[in-house]
Amino acid sequence: MPQVRRLRVVIGVAPAQQVIGRIPSLLEFPHTANRSTCRRVQIPCVFYCGSTVTDQLGFLQRGVSSVSTMREDHRQSLEFQMNIEVTQEADTDDLATISQGLQSANAKHIGDVAYADELRFAVFARDTEGTVIGGIRAVASWNWLNIEVIWVREEARGTGIGRQLLNEAENFAVEHHFSWSCLETASFQAREFYEQQGYEVFGELDDFPKGHTMFYMKKAIGTGTKGVQVCE
């Protein structure tokens, strides 16, 4: 069953002509925000649409409890109830809603590329009987190939299969105008192998999994500039 939390939220609302594009959040002004107020309402989303940045910061410092002391033209407020739900069985329409919402926000910065489909594909190595002995699962978008999974059967390792699989995945991505490749590998996996294939570490995450380190690696693979291509 979904876990539901009921929250009461108070939002200060300025005159309509001042609202569009002028909504700061606590995340944008962490050095001035009243975090104790944020904790009392349990979410970091107390907004005030002031006419100037000074007005906006002042509201964040005073907190929700001071709505009644705002200037007369900013005292209109809206109170509403909402439910926060945690679920492992999300409705597909609900998932589509948040995906489309993010696409719309991204499109303001990167244009129509925000709506382009991801390019998902796989590469397989099979023995003479057709049994999979290695493979790659990958997705490409926004000019980057992401190697999600790469695996070679233990007895076939050291024969060059992994290198050939990786080359085929990169070549396929380049043919579809992608310029970069990235992947992740744990400290007990294959960092040295990927470095031999031209990848370099650009980030690390300690204790992931516990007691180990996850390395994030990248490689330039082409000169394409078209952010996303749809697989035909």
MOGICOR-V832500 format. One record per helix or strand. SS is the DSSP state (a for helix, b for strand). FROM is the first residue (numbers start at 0). LEN is the number of residues. If there is no record, write none. Layout:
ss:SS from:FROM len:LEN
ss:SS from:FROM len:LEN
This chain:
ss:b from:2 len:10
ss:a from:15 len:4
ss:a from:34 len:7
ss:b from:47 len:1
ss:a from:52 len:10
ss:a from:63 len:6
ss:a from:71 len:3
ss:b from:76 len:10
ss:a from:91 len:24
ss:b from:118 len:8
ss:b from:131 len:10
ss:b from:143 len:9
ss:a from:153 len:3
ss:a from:160 len:15
ss:b from:179 len:7
ss:a from:190 len:6
ss:b from:199 len:7
ss:b from:212 len:8
